[in-house]
């Protein structure tokens, strides 16, 4: 794993803790992953938000990193939305500052990014897509709803083995303000902490 990213993770783990109430919110995902590990079956996680532009991407990326950090095998993380838009540039900027190596591999209204957390690991492919895109798993996955609109608007996700709401405040609320940089950093760190907590709880 890249040194700067490892340092970011160490700082997050040393300065923040999960509250009991939030641990209860995260427990269904811990239990799902643990059950899959005990069966030695692949673990597919699809993080879903309305626009697949901010929170769902942050969750997908940090979950994949957390699985690698705690050496939980057979984990593949995805993201999608109830609408297709674009990965918001501030997310790319924020993750780059935290130690990821990110390359734009296709430029369009919906750019495609290769997001690397380790020099020798396959990149995470980041772009906005509908949650049931052919890029994502069609069955046997956990659908994690990262915003309240998606949680309410997608009461049923076709093919999902389980549907788990783990919602976050939208950093979009800070766009165009003096607090934008800090808000995106804080949201990324919040999501990172929770994904790291989830995978730290898995017994292999």
Backbone torsions as a table, in degrees:
resi	resn	phi	psi	omega
1	UNK	NA	143.0	-179.1
2	UNK	-58.1	141.0	-175.7
3	UNK	-59.8	-44.9	-178.8
4	UNK	-62.6	-37.9	178.4
5	UNK	-68.2	-41.8	176.2
6	UNK	-59.6	-39.3	178.1
7	UNK	-65.5	-39.7	176.7
8	UNK	-60.6	-45.6	-179.8
9	UNK	-62.9	-44.3	179.3
10	UNK	-60.0	-41.2	179.5
11	UNK	-66.2	-42.7	179.1
12	UNK	-61.7	-46.7	-177.1
13	UNK	-67.5	-27.3	-177.0
14	UNK	-88.5	-14.6	-173.4
15	UNK	-116.3	-7.7	-176.6
16	UNK	-136.2	151.3	-179.9
17	UNK	-132.3	157.5	177.2
18	UNK	-90.8	128.4	178.0
19	UNK	-74.0	160.5	179.0
20	UNK	-61.0	-40.5	-178.6
21	UNK	-66.4	-38.5	179.2
22	UNK	-72.9	-33.5	176.6
23	UNK	-60.2	-35.3	177.6
24	UNK	-66.4	-36.6	177.0
25	UNK	-64.7	-38.7	-176.3
26	UNK	-81.1	-18.0	-173.1
27	UNK	-57.7	-41.5	179.4
28	UNK	-59.5	-34.1	177.7
29	UNK	-73.6	-39.0	174.1
30	UNK	-56.9	-47.4	-177.5
31	UNK	-64.1	-39.5	179.9
32	UNK	-64.5	-47.7	-179.5
33	UNK	-63.3	-43.1	179.9
34	UNK	-59.5	-42.0	179.8
35	UNK	-63.6	-39.9	178.8
36	UNK	-66.9	-40.0	178.1
37	UNK	-61.5	-43.4	-178.8
38	UNK	-65.8	-27.1	177.0
39	UNK	-88.8	-4.6	-175.8
40	UNK	56.7	39.4	179.4
41	UNK	-109.0	154.5	179.1
42	UNK	-59.8	148.7	-178.2
43	UNK	-115.2	108.4	178.7
44	UNK	-109.3	124.1	-179.0
45	UNK	-121.3	123.3	179.3
46	UNK	-114.6	110.9	-178.2
47	UNK	-90.7	123.4	-169.0
48	UNK	-120.1	129.8	175.0
49	UNK	-137.4	171.8	-173.7
50	UNK	-60.1	-52.6	-172.3
51	UNK	-105.0	-3.8	-176.4
52	UNK	46.6	54.7	-177.3
53	UNK	-128.4	-23.8	-175.0
54	UNK	-136.0	-80.4	-171.6
55	UNK	-63.5	-39.8	-178.8
56	UNK	-67.8	-36.6	176.2
57	UNK	-68.1	-45.3	177.7
58	UNK	-57.9	-41.0	-179.7
59	UNK	-67.9	-45.4	178.2
60	UNK	-56.8	-49.2	-174.4
61	UNK	-67.1	-47.2	-178.7
62	UNK	-69.6	-31.8	176.3
63	UNK	-65.5	-41.8	178.6
64	UNK	-64.3	-40.6	177.3
65	UNK	-64.8	-43.5	-179.1
66	UNK	-63.0	-38.5	176.9
67	UNK	-62.0	-41.9	178.3
68	UNK	-68.7	-40.6	-177.7
69	UNK	-61.6	-40.2	-179.5
70	UNK	-99.5	10.1	173.4
71	UNK	55.7	45.9	173.6
72	UNK	-92.5	118.1	-171.0
73	UNK	-81.2	165.3	171.3
74	UNK	61.3	33.7	-179.8
75	UNK	-103.9	126.8	173.3
76	UNK	-128.0	123.3	-176.1
77	UNK	-109.1	141.6	-176.3
78	UNK	-134.0	171.4	172.3
79	UNK	-149.2	158.9	178.8
80	UNK	-165.4	174.1	-179.7
81	UNK	-135.1	169.2	170.1
82	UNK	-77.8	-11.9	171.4
83	UNK	-136.2	155.4	174.4
84	UNK	-101.5	126.7	178.7
85	UNK	-130.1	-101.8	176.3
86	UNK	-164.3	149.7	172.9
87	UNK	-65.5	122.0	-173.4
88	UNK	-69.5	130.7	-174.9
89	UNK	-55.7	-32.1	-179.1
90	UNK	-65.2	-28.6	175.6
91	UNK	-65.0	-44.6	177.9
92	UNK	-61.4	-45.5	-179.8
93	UNK	-61.5	-43.8	-178.6
94	UNK	-64.2	-47.1	-179.0
95	UNK	-65.9	-36.8	177.2
96	UNK	-61.3	-43.8	178.8
97	UNK	-63.6	-26.7	-179.0
98	UNK	-88.3	-2.1	171.2
99	UNK	119.5	1.6	176.1
100	UNK	-80.0	153.2	170.8
101	UNK	-104.1	117.5	-173.2
102	UNK	-125.8	127.3	-179.8
103	UNK	-122.3	131.3	174.0
104	UNK	-80.4	117.0	-175.8
105	UNK	-103.3	-9.2	173.4
106	UNK	-153.0	128.3	-175.5
107	UNK	-107.0	125.3	178.7
108	UNK	-165.0	-168.4	174.4
109	UNK	-66.3	-21.1	176.3
110	UNK	-127.0	78.8	-174.2
111	UNK	-62.9	156.4	176.9
112	UNK	-113.0	131.3	-177.4
113	UNK	-119.2	143.9	167.9
114	UNK	-100.5	118.7	-173.3
115	UNK	-114.2	114.2	-176.2
116	UNK	-112.3	138.1	176.3
117	UNK	-113.2	-8.3	-178.2
118	UNK	-151.6	140.1	-174.4
119	UNK	-62.1	-30.3	-174.1
120	UNK	-107.0	7.2	179.0
121	UNK	-102.1	150.8	177.9
122	UNK	-61.5	146.4	179.0
123	UNK	-72.4	152.9	167.2
124	UNK	-82.2	130.8	179.5
125	UNK	-93.9	118.8	-175.9
126	UNK	-113.0	119.7	170.6
127	UNK	-162.8	160.3	-177.8
128	UNK	-79.7	137.5	-178.5
129	UNK	-155.8	159.5	172.8
130	UNK	-68.7	149.1	-174.1
131	UNK	-62.0	-24.4	179.0
132	UNK	-102.3	22.8	174.3
133	UNK	-54.3	150.7	176.8
134	UNK	-65.4	-14.7	175.3
135	UNK	-69.7	-24.8	-176.4
136	UNK	-98.1	162.5	179.0
137	UNK	-64.9	146.9	-179.1
138	UNK	-92.9	-19.6	-177.3
139	UNK	-158.1	168.6	175.7
140	UNK	56.8	46.6	176.9
141	UNK	-133.1	160.7	171.6
142	UNK	-93.4	128.6	175.0
143	UNK	-96.4	114.1	-178.5
144	UNK	-106.8	116.4	-174.6
145	UNK	-89.7	112.2	-172.0
146	UNK	-96.2	-1.3	173.7
147	UNK	-139.9	152.0	-175.4
148	UNK	-65.6	-33.0	178.7
149	UNK	-63.4	-43.4	178.2
150	UNK	-68.1	-38.2	180.0
151	UNK	-61.6	-38.4	-179.9
152	UNK	-83.1	-35.8	-174.5
153	UNK	-83.2	-15.3	179.4
154	UNK	-124.0	67.8	-179.1
155	UNK	-64.2	-21.0	177.7
156	UNK	-133.1	127.3	177.4
157	UNK	-114.9	111.4	-175.8
158	UNK	-57.9	131.6	176.4
159	UNK	88.7	-12.4	-177.0
160	UNK	-73.2	135.0	174.7
161	UNK	-76.0	-28.0	-180.0
162	UNK	-156.2	150.2	179.1
163	UNK	-122.4	120.3	-172.1
164	UNK	-126.2	119.6	175.5
165	UNK	-83.0	119.9	171.5
166	UNK	-133.7	90.3	-168.3
167	UNK	-98.4	152.9	-179.5
168	UNK	-132.7	151.8	175.3
169	UNK	-68.6	140.2	-175.0
170	UNK	-75.0	119.6	176.5
171	UNK	-67.4	-13.1	177.8
172	UNK	-55.5	-26.4	-179.5
173	UNK	-59.9	-21.9	-179.1
174	UNK	-93.9	-4.5	-175.0
175	UNK	-57.7	133.8	178.9
176	UNK	80.0	7.2	179.4
177	UNK	-112.4	169.9	178.9
178	UNK	-68.3	-16.9	-177.2
179	UNK	-95.7	6.2	-174.3
180	UNK	-59.7	-51.2	-177.3
181	UNK	-57.8	-47.6	-177.6
182	UNK	-67.4	-37.2	-179.9
183	UNK	-64.7	-44.6	179.6
184	UNK	-66.1	-39.6	176.7
185	UNK	-61.0	-46.6	-179.4
186	UNK	-64.0	-42.2	-179.4
187	UNK	-66.6	-40.5	177.5
188	UNK	-61.7	-43.9	179.7
189	UNK	-66.4	-38.1	177.9
190	UNK	-61.9	-47.9	179.9
191	UNK	-65.9	-41.3	177.8
192	UNK	-58.1	-47.7	-179.4
193	UNK	-57.4	-43.9	-176.4
194	UNK	-71.7	-38.7	176.7
195	UNK	-66.7	-39.4	176.5
196	UNK	-63.9	-41.4	176.9
197	UNK	-59.8	-47.5	-178.6
198	UNK	-55.2	-50.5	-176.0
199	UNK	-76.4	-21.8	174.9
200	UNK	-68.5	-21.5	-177.7
201	UNK	-84.9	-9.1	-174.7
202	UNK	-81.2	127.6	177.0
203	UNK	-96.2	124.1	-176.4
204	UNK	-98.4	NA	NA
